[in-house]
Amino acid sequence: MGFLNKIKKSIELKQRMPNNESIKKIENRILELTKQLKKNPNNSKIITTLYMYYVEISDTEKKIECLKKLSQLLPNDFYSFQQLADIYINEFENIAQAKIYQNQANNIKNSF
């Protein structure tokens, strides 16, 4: 199981609503990780962790930003493309954009 698949499983298991205290902790952690990312902008682990935190606080814009960065850094990993497709179909109902990302994910899956 790949690193991003483990992250996906972790995210799927964490479908609880955060309270104010946990949101504050997440926001502080996001600030720390953002500083780290400025020093190392190609660190996919930091970006993936940021993505997980943005999922927890439901920040769609930042989720998309992280996934797009991951798709550039890890172009042969279908996970970021699949998640982008899911966001565009489920949160924006943008079928055309969702298809673009889903096709990219499928092309990667089918190339193995």
Buried (B, 14 or more C-beta within 10 A) or exposed (E): EEEBEEBBEEBEEEEEEBEEEEBEEBEEBBEEBEEBBEEEEEBBEBBBBBBBBBBBBEBEEBBBBBBBBBBEBBEEBBBBBBBBBBBBBEEEEBEEBBEBBBEBBBEBEEEE
